[in-house]
């Protein structure tokens, strides 16, 4: 995380106004299979079909400071900065599921850009 992002810290209940600058986003992804899937998706978007970065979106789970699962959509835009260094712009959208009978209705809130 390259900048102070208090909305992300608030969503993850790490303290109001706390900065997560310098932390790896992967630290907040649900450990185990979710963390591996996150890394695979980031790498796949960064290397595209012809070796060029491609924009991607994928779902996953993060965890808050109390270890609760938070379902999110990751919006990933890899790009090359000046000097050719690969960088990543990642946006988040928190998802919640409302279950009505046998149907699931997906609602989305809390857009965040890192």
N, CA, C and O atoms as a DFTB+ gen file, in Angstrom:
456 C
 N C O
     1  1       0.872      -1.156       0.000
     2  2       0.000       0.000       0.000
     3  2       0.918       1.216       0.000
     4  3       1.716       1.405       0.917
     5  1       0.794       2.034      -1.036
     6  2       1.773       3.107      -1.238
     7  2       1.349       4.460      -0.691
     8  3       2.129       5.411      -0.739
     9  1       0.131       4.570      -0.170
    10  2      -0.306       5.865       0.362
    11  2      -1.164       5.642       1.602
    12  3      -1.609       4.528       1.878
    13  1      -1.384       6.714       2.335
    14  2      -2.258       6.632       3.505
    15  2      -3.677       6.380       3.008
    16  3      -4.193       7.157       2.205
    17  1      -4.311       5.314       3.469
    18  2      -5.655       4.962       3.014
    19  2      -6.516       4.664       4.226
    20  3      -6.720       3.507       4.591
    21  1      -7.017       5.717       4.841
    22  2      -7.816       5.518       6.052
    23  2      -9.144       4.813       5.800
    24  3      -9.598       4.094       6.690
    25  1      -9.814       4.972       4.622
    26  2     -11.043       4.192       4.423
    27  2     -10.804       2.680       4.478
    28  3     -11.645       1.941       4.991
    29  1      -9.669       2.217       3.956
    30  2      -9.353       0.788       4.027
    31  2      -9.110       0.384       5.475
    32  3      -9.615      -0.647       5.920
    33  1      -8.351       1.173       6.210
    34  2      -8.098       0.864       7.629
    35  2      -9.410       0.830       8.409
    36  3      -9.596      -0.018       9.282
    37  1     -10.317       1.754       8.090
    38  2     -11.611       1.768       8.770
    39  2     -12.424       0.528       8.420
    40  3     -13.019      -0.083       9.309
    41  1     -12.464       0.137       7.133
    42  2     -13.219      -1.037       6.710
    43  2     -12.700      -2.293       7.413
    44  3     -13.480      -3.172       7.780
    45  1     -11.385      -2.372       7.597
    46  2     -10.772      -3.543       8.219
    47  2     -10.690      -3.414       9.739
    48  3     -10.101      -4.262      10.409
    49  1     -11.283      -2.350      10.278
    50  2     -11.336      -2.089      11.711
    51  2      -9.952      -2.080      12.359
    52  3      -9.744      -2.677      13.415
    53  1      -9.010      -1.392      11.707
    54  2      -7.662      -1.262      12.257
    55  2      -7.474       0.066      12.969
    56  3      -6.355       0.414      13.343
    57  1      -8.542       0.803      13.158
    58  2      -8.478       2.063      13.880
    59  2      -8.831       3.234      12.986
    60  3      -8.381       3.315      11.843
    61  1      -9.630       4.131      13.506
    62  2     -10.046       5.305      12.750
    63  2      -8.829       6.163      12.449
    64  3      -8.076       6.540      13.346
    65  1      -8.651       6.463      11.169
    66  2      -7.555       7.325      10.756
    67  2      -6.197       6.664      10.700
    68  3      -5.215       7.333      10.378
    69  1      -6.097       5.394      10.996
    70  2      -4.808       4.704      10.956
    71  2      -4.333       4.563       9.517
    72  3      -5.133       4.323       8.613
    73  1      -3.048       4.711       9.313
    74  2      -2.466       4.550       7.986
    75  2      -1.956       3.126       7.816
    76  3      -1.376       2.548       8.736
    77  1      -2.175       2.573       6.641
    78  2      -1.642       1.245       6.313
    79  2      -0.500       1.359       5.303
    80  3      -0.079       0.361       4.718
    81  1      -0.001       2.580       5.103
    82  2       1.074       2.820       4.136
    83  2       2.258       1.914       4.452
    84  3       2.679       1.796       5.602
    85  1       2.782       1.282       3.415
    86  2       3.926       0.393       3.560
    87  2       3.553      -1.059       3.795
    88  3       4.401      -1.942       3.669
    89  1       2.299      -1.321       4.134
    90  2       1.857      -2.708       4.350
    91  2       1.572      -3.366       3.004
    92  3       1.265      -2.682       2.028
    93  1       1.671      -4.665       2.954
    94  2       1.308      -5.421       1.759
    95  2      -0.182      -5.741       1.825
    96  3      -0.678      -6.180       2.863
    97  1      -0.895      -5.524       0.726
    98  2      -2.327      -5.820       0.698
    99  2      -2.577      -7.289       1.026
   100  3      -3.599      -7.631       1.621
   101  1      -1.652      -8.147       0.640
   102  2      -1.798      -9.586       0.888
   103  2      -1.862      -9.904       2.388
   104  3      -2.376     -10.955       2.769
   105  1      -1.345      -9.006       3.249
   106  2      -1.431      -9.210       4.695
   107  2      -2.877      -9.224       5.181
   108  3      -3.183      -9.812       6.219
   109  1      -3.764      -8.575       4.430
   110  2      -5.151      -8.436       4.853
   111  2      -6.097      -9.367       4.109
   112  3      -7.302      -9.365       4.362
   113  1      -5.555     -10.160       3.192
   114  2      -6.356     -11.154       2.477
   115  2      -6.467     -12.381       3.368
   116  3      -5.513     -12.753       4.051
   117  1      -7.642     -13.006       3.353
   118  2      -7.874     -14.211       4.164
   119  2      -6.755     -15.209       3.883
   120  3      -6.500     -15.519       2.719
   121  1      -6.076     -15.725       4.916
   122  2      -4.946     -16.638       4.687
   123  2      -5.358     -17.965       4.059
   124  3      -6.536     -18.323       4.039
   125  1      -4.374     -18.677       3.554
   126  2      -4.606     -19.994       2.966
   127  2      -4.968     -19.899       1.505
   128  3      -4.306     -19.209       0.730
   129  1      -6.025     -20.596       1.135
   130  2      -6.456     -20.686      -0.261
   131  2      -6.771     -19.316      -0.858
   132  3      -6.434     -19.058      -2.013
   133  1      -7.417     -18.430      -0.084
   134  2      -7.759     -17.089      -0.581
   135  2      -6.507     -16.295      -0.914
   136  3      -6.451     -15.613      -1.937
   137  1      -5.508     -16.385      -0.055
   138  2      -4.260     -15.665      -0.268
   139  2      -3.545     -16.162      -1.525
   140  3      -2.993     -15.368      -2.287
   141  1      -3.558     -17.462      -1.733
   142  2      -2.944     -18.044      -2.932
   143  2      -3.698     -17.616      -4.187
   144  3      -3.084     -17.293      -5.204
   145  1      -5.029     -17.615      -4.114
   146  2      -5.846     -17.206      -5.259
   147  2      -5.612     -15.737      -5.595
   148  3      -5.556     -15.369      -6.768
   149  1      -5.475     -14.894      -4.566
   150  2      -5.186     -13.481      -4.765
   151  2      -3.869     -13.323      -5.532
   152  3      -3.808     -12.584      -6.515
   153  1      -2.823     -14.014      -5.086
   154  2      -1.507     -13.927      -5.734
   155  2      -1.556     -14.420      -7.173
   156  3      -0.936     -13.818      -8.050
   157  1      -2.279     -15.502      -7.432
   158  2      -2.411     -16.043      -8.790
   159  2      -3.111     -15.039      -9.698
   160  3      -2.668     -14.817     -10.825
   161  1      -4.198     -14.428      -9.226
   162  2      -4.927     -13.449     -10.037
   163  2      -4.089     -12.215     -10.330
   164  3      -4.109     -11.709     -11.452
   165  1      -3.356     -11.724      -9.344
   166  2      -2.495     -10.552      -9.553
   167  2      -1.429     -10.880     -10.597
   168  3      -1.179     -10.080     -11.499
   169  1      -0.806     -12.040     -10.482
   170  2       0.238     -12.437     -11.436
   171  2      -0.336     -12.636     -12.833
   172  3       0.293     -12.244     -13.816
   173  1      -1.525     -13.241     -12.940
   174  2      -2.140     -13.487     -14.245
   175  2      -2.447     -12.177     -14.953
   176  3      -2.214     -12.057     -16.155
   177  1      -2.966     -11.190     -14.223
   178  2      -3.266      -9.894     -14.834
   179  2      -1.989      -9.165     -15.228
   180  3      -1.957      -8.481     -16.251
   181  1      -0.954      -9.301     -14.438
   182  2       0.298      -8.599     -14.711
   183  2       1.000      -9.154     -15.947
   184  3       1.763      -8.437     -16.595
   185  1       0.752     -10.421     -16.283
   186  2       1.442     -11.047     -17.409
   187  2       0.568     -11.286     -18.622
   188  3       1.087     -11.704     -19.657
   189  1      -0.719     -11.047     -18.551
   190  2      -1.628     -11.134     -19.697
   191  2      -1.353     -12.276     -20.664
   192  3      -0.543     -13.159     -20.383
   193  1      -2.030     -12.250     -21.797
   194  2      -1.883     -13.310     -22.797
   195  2      -0.605     -13.148     -23.607
   196  3       0.032     -14.133     -23.978
   197  1      -0.233     -11.905     -23.879
   198  2       0.961     -11.673     -24.700
   199  2       2.108     -11.094     -23.885
   200  3       3.060     -10.553     -24.449
   201  1       2.025     -11.203     -22.571
   202  2       3.057     -10.666     -21.703
   203  2       2.805      -9.240     -21.267
   204  3       3.534      -8.711     -20.427
   205  1       1.768      -8.599     -21.832
   206  2       1.421      -7.233     -21.450
   207  2       0.405      -7.269     -20.311
   208  3      -0.414      -8.186     -20.245
   209  1       0.446      -6.289     -19.420
   210  2      -0.542      -6.257     -18.331
   211  2      -1.964      -6.078     -18.861
   212  3      -2.181      -5.388     -19.857
   213  1      -2.920      -6.700     -18.195
   214  2      -4.329      -6.542     -18.546
   215  2      -5.127      -6.189     -17.298
   216  3      -4.753      -6.562     -16.186
   217  1      -6.211      -5.478     -17.487
   218  2      -7.100      -5.111     -16.385
   219  2      -7.924      -6.333     -16.007
   220  3      -8.362      -7.087     -16.876
   221  1      -8.132      -6.525     -14.718
   222  2      -8.907      -7.675     -14.280
   223  2      -9.744      -7.377     -13.059
   224  3      -9.499      -6.411     -12.336
   225  1     -10.741      -8.222     -12.839
   226  2     -11.599      -8.134     -11.668
   227  2     -11.790      -9.559     -11.149
   228  3     -12.006     -10.486     -11.930
   229  1     -11.710      -9.724      -9.841
   230  2     -11.937     -11.039      -9.252
   231  2     -12.445     -10.859      -7.827
   232  3     -12.208      -9.828      -7.198
   233  1     -13.139     -11.863      -7.331
   234  2     -13.674     -11.796      -5.970
   235  2     -12.714     -12.485      -5.012
   236  3     -11.891     -13.309      -5.412
   237  1     -12.837     -12.134      -3.760
   238  2     -11.993     -12.735      -2.746
   239  2     -12.493     -12.371      -1.365
   240  3     -13.542     -11.745      -1.215
   241  1     -11.740     -12.767      -0.364
   242  2     -12.085     -12.467       1.023
   243  2     -10.894     -11.846       1.725
   244  3      -9.768     -12.338       1.646
   245  1     -11.173     -10.757       2.409
   246  2     -10.165     -10.139       3.261
   247  2     -10.559     -10.449       4.699
   248  3     -11.597     -11.063       4.942
   249  1      -9.739     -10.029       5.645
   250  2     -10.066     -10.239       7.049
   251  2      -9.832      -8.939       7.800
   252  3      -8.889      -8.201       7.518
   253  1     -10.705      -8.675       8.758
   254  2     -10.551      -7.462       9.545
   255  2      -9.690      -7.753      10.770
   256  3      -9.163      -8.857      10.910
   257  1      -9.546      -6.785      11.643
   258  2      -8.672      -6.946      12.807
   259  2      -9.176      -8.000      13.793
   260  3      -8.417      -8.475      14.637
   261  1     -10.458      -8.365      13.685
   262  2     -11.024      -9.408      14.546
   263  2     -11.072     -10.763      13.843
   264  3     -11.678     -11.710      14.345
   265  1     -10.422     -10.851      12.666
   266  2     -10.345     -12.072      11.859
   267  2     -11.668     -12.441      11.199
   268  3     -11.837     -13.581      10.765
   269  1     -12.622     -11.492      11.112
   270  2     -13.869     -11.733      10.390
   271  2     -13.608     -11.672       8.896
   272  3     -12.798     -10.868       8.434
   273  1     -14.298     -12.525       8.136
   274  2     -14.175     -12.539       6.672
   275  2     -14.992     -11.393       6.076
   276  3     -16.130     -11.146       6.477
   277  1     -14.390     -10.707       5.118
   278  2     -15.073      -9.640       4.392
   279  2     -14.985      -9.981       2.913
   280  3     -13.894     -10.029       2.346
   281  1     -16.132     -10.217       2.289
   282  2     -16.156     -10.520       0.853
   283  2     -15.964      -9.234       0.072
   284  3     -16.640      -8.237       0.325
   285  1     -15.036      -9.261      -0.882
   286  2     -14.746      -8.069      -1.686
   287  2     -14.560      -8.447      -3.149
   288  3     -14.272      -9.597      -3.481
   289  1     -14.731      -7.458      -4.009
   290  2     -14.313      -7.549      -5.406
   291  2     -13.039      -6.741      -5.523
   292  3     -12.966      -5.610      -5.042
   293  1     -12.030      -7.321      -6.164
   294  2     -10.780      -6.630      -6.428
   295  2     -10.798      -6.166      -7.880
   296  3     -11.070      -6.959      -8.782
   297  1     -10.513      -4.894      -8.108
   298  2     -10.348      -4.347      -9.453
   299  2      -8.861      -4.067      -9.614
   300  3      -8.303      -3.239      -8.894
   301  1      -8.220      -4.747     -10.545
   302  2      -6.765      -4.698     -10.655
   303  2      -6.334      -4.113     -11.992
   304  3      -6.735      -4.589     -13.054
   305  1      -5.509      -3.073     -11.920
   306  2      -4.962      -2.441     -13.124
   307  2      -3.441      -2.412     -12.980
   308  3      -2.900      -1.519     -12.326
   309  1      -2.747      -3.377     -13.583
   310  2      -1.281      -3.323     -13.558
   311  2      -0.797      -2.357     -14.639
   312  3      -1.413      -2.244     -15.699
   313  1       0.293      -1.672     -14.370
   314  2       0.844      -0.734     -15.356
   315  2       2.339      -0.585     -15.112
   316  3       2.851      -0.923     -14.044
   317  1       3.019      -0.074     -16.120
   318  2       4.450       0.180     -15.989
   319  2       4.671       1.652     -15.691
   320  3       4.208       2.517     -16.434
   321  1       5.376       1.936     -14.605
   322  2       5.703       3.301     -14.222
   323  2       6.908       3.767     -15.032
   324  3       7.515       2.994     -15.773
   325  1       7.237       5.034     -14.876
   326  2       8.452       5.537     -15.519
   327  2       9.625       4.700     -15.052
   328  3       9.730       4.380     -13.868
   329  1      10.487       4.353     -15.947
   330  2      11.606       3.490     -15.605
   331  2      11.299       2.017     -15.791
   332  3      12.164       1.170     -15.566
   333  1      10.060       1.694     -16.205
   334  2       9.701       0.317     -16.516
   335  2       9.309      -0.550     -15.341
   336  3       9.142      -1.758     -15.504
   337  1       9.156       0.033     -14.151
   338  2       8.785      -0.761     -12.981
   339  2       7.294      -1.095     -13.017
   340  3       6.463      -0.209     -13.218
   341  1       6.952      -2.383     -12.821
   342  2       5.557      -2.818     -12.781
   343  2       4.924      -2.355     -11.490
   344  3       5.452      -2.619     -10.409
   345  1       3.786      -1.659     -11.586
   346  2       3.035      -1.167     -10.434
   347  2       1.607      -1.695     -10.534
   348  3       1.192      -2.170     -11.591
   349  1       0.859      -1.614      -9.442
   350  2      -0.498      -2.141      -9.400
   351  2      -1.433      -1.113      -8.777
   352  3      -1.180      -0.615      -7.680
   353  1      -2.507      -0.801      -9.480
   354  2      -3.588       0.008      -8.933
   355  2      -4.713      -0.968      -8.617
   356  3      -5.218      -1.646      -9.511
   357  1      -5.103      -1.040      -7.354
   358  2      -6.112      -2.010      -6.940
   359  2      -7.247      -1.268      -6.245
   360  3      -7.029      -0.524      -5.289
   361  1      -8.445      -1.481      -6.736
   362  2      -9.639      -0.941      -6.098
   363  2     -10.399      -2.072      -5.444
   364  3     -10.296      -3.226      -5.860
   365  1     -11.158      -1.738      -4.423
   366  2     -11.944      -2.735      -3.687
   367  2     -13.391      -2.319      -3.629
   368  3     -13.709      -1.132      -3.559
   369  1     -14.258      -3.296      -3.659
   370  2     -15.677      -3.061      -3.410
   371  2     -16.133      -4.152      -2.458
   372  3     -16.040      -5.339      -2.769
   373  1     -16.626      -3.744      -1.298
   374  2     -17.118      -4.706      -0.331
   375  2     -18.424      -5.284      -0.829
   376  3     -19.270      -4.563      -1.358
   377  1     -18.588      -6.588      -0.660
   378  2     -19.821      -7.269      -1.053
   379  2     -20.520      -7.777       0.197
   380  3     -19.879      -8.145       1.182
   381  1     -21.835      -7.791       0.142
   382  2     -22.596      -8.469       1.184
   383  2     -23.654      -9.302       0.487
   384  3     -24.152      -8.925      -0.574
   385  1     -23.992     -10.415       1.074
   386  2     -25.002     -11.297       0.507
   387  2     -26.243     -11.274       1.372
   388  3     -26.174     -11.515       2.577
   389  1     -27.374     -10.984       0.760
   390  2     -28.658     -11.050       1.438
   391  2     -29.356     -12.306       0.938
   392  3     -29.557     -12.473      -0.265
   393  1     -29.717     -13.172       1.840
   394  2     -30.365     -14.424       1.441
   395  2     -31.863     -14.286       1.661
   396  3     -32.314     -14.029       2.777
   397  1     -32.627     -14.456       0.594
   398  2     -34.086     -14.396       0.655
   399  2     -34.627     -15.722       0.144
   400  3     -34.663     -15.968      -1.062
   401  1     -35.046     -16.572       1.073
   402  2     -35.535     -17.890       0.667
   403  2     -34.390     -18.674       0.044
   404  3     -33.344     -18.852       0.668
   405  1     -34.586     -19.144      -1.185
   406  2     -33.561     -19.906      -1.892
   407  2     -32.717     -19.019      -2.798
   408  3     -31.789     -19.504      -3.445
   409  1     -33.024     -17.743      -2.852
   410  2     -32.315     -16.825      -3.742
   411  2     -31.240     -16.065      -2.976
   412  3     -31.396     -15.783      -1.788
   413  1     -30.158     -15.737      -3.657
   414  2     -29.158     -14.842      -3.114
   415  2     -29.213     -13.558      -3.907
   416  3     -29.278     -13.582      -5.136
   417  1     -29.188     -12.456      -3.223
   418  2     -29.130     -11.169      -3.897
   419  2     -27.852     -10.498      -3.450
   420  3     -27.627     -10.329      -2.251
   421  1     -27.020     -10.117      -4.384
   422  2     -25.735      -9.519      -4.068
   423  2     -25.874      -8.001      -4.029
   424  3     -26.382      -7.392      -4.970
   425  1     -25.423      -7.404      -2.945
   426  2     -25.387      -5.962      -2.849
   427  2     -23.944      -5.533      -2.672
   428  3     -23.139      -6.278      -2.112
   429  1     -23.615      -4.362      -3.134
   430  2     -22.238      -3.903      -3.093
   431  2     -22.181      -2.527      -2.466
   432  3     -23.068      -1.701      -2.678
   433  1     -21.135      -2.282      -1.692
   434  2     -20.967      -0.977      -1.067
   435  2     -19.493      -0.742      -0.803
   436  3     -18.652      -1.611      -1.035
   437  1     -19.198       0.457      -0.311
   438  2     -17.860       0.812       0.171
   439  2     -16.782       0.685      -0.893
   440  3     -15.866      -0.124      -0.753
   441  1     -16.881       1.468      -1.946
   442  2     -15.829       1.516      -2.962
   443  2     -14.561       2.101      -2.367
   444  3     -14.612       3.134      -1.700
   445  1     -13.432       1.460      -2.596
   446  2     -12.139       1.945      -2.118
   447  2     -11.132       1.820      -3.242
   448  3     -11.152       0.849      -4.000
   449  1     -10.274       2.777      -3.348
   450  2      -9.159       2.692      -4.291
   451  2      -7.876       2.785      -3.503
   452  3      -7.753       3.637      -2.622
   453  1      -6.913       1.926      -3.800
   454  2      -5.628       1.932      -3.090
   455  2      -4.581       2.598      -3.928
   456  3      -3.429       2.705      -3.508
